[in-house]
Amino acid sequence: GAGVSQTPSNKVTEKGKYVELRCDPISGHTALYWYRQSLGQGPEFLIYFQGTGAADDSGLPNDRFFAVRPEGSVSTLKIQRTERGDSAVYLCASSPQDQGGHGYTFGSGTRLTVV
Amino acid sequence: AQSVTQLGSHVSVSEGALVLLRCNYSSSVPPYLFWYVQYPNQGLQLLLKYTSAATLVKGINGFEAEFKKSETSFHLTKPSAHMSDAAEYFCAVKSGGYQKVTFGTGTKLQVIP
């Protein structure tokens, strides 16, 4: 597609529930990144994929968070047993590759609210 | 390790005045540096980037930034602020050994008519 698409744009869920957030990157971009942005903060790195594999998942806060990219394009961020502290905007970005000085193209984000 | 520090979480300027948003970075190797802008309820948009070519980098919407290695700085400037420049601006760094970009905490720019 023309840009990075994230769905849903908003998600409200109850504490303890499971959620999935989807990211559809720019066609042909091999690198895909997930960030989380809390109110008043800069984006915080969660995980990135080069192709189908997670090249760096050091930013995932705990084992309730998991992400996949099975075919090297669309990615899903999965959060189990959601907590109120998980409320944030989840941003996805893609770039042509992870090497070099390529900037990211970001999606508009998914605003997750855990009540 | 890599990091950026943005001085001033809020900056106010008058319409037509100079915009200066400060960013200092820390990197053990020559970095790539970026400025992103975020308008309300929108995703981040790349303004400009430094990738070891010219130290003065020009971006979109009349913004530019200068890489100063001796000062480890990459400040963002615009000669004359427009009302449409009101947004949040993020400085970011990517070092050679790291494949991810690290963002600063952002600076909200307010433009006063």
Interface residues (C-beta under 8 A of the other chain):
Chain A: V4 A31 Y33 Y35 G40 Q41 G42 P43 E44 F45 Y48 Q50 A55 D56 G59 L91 A93 D98 Q99 G100 G101 G103 Y104 T105 F106 G107 S108 G109
Chain B: S9 Y32 F34 Y36 Q42 G43 L44 Q45 L46 K49 Y50 T51 S52 F90 K94 Q99 K100 V101 T102 F103 G104 T105 G106
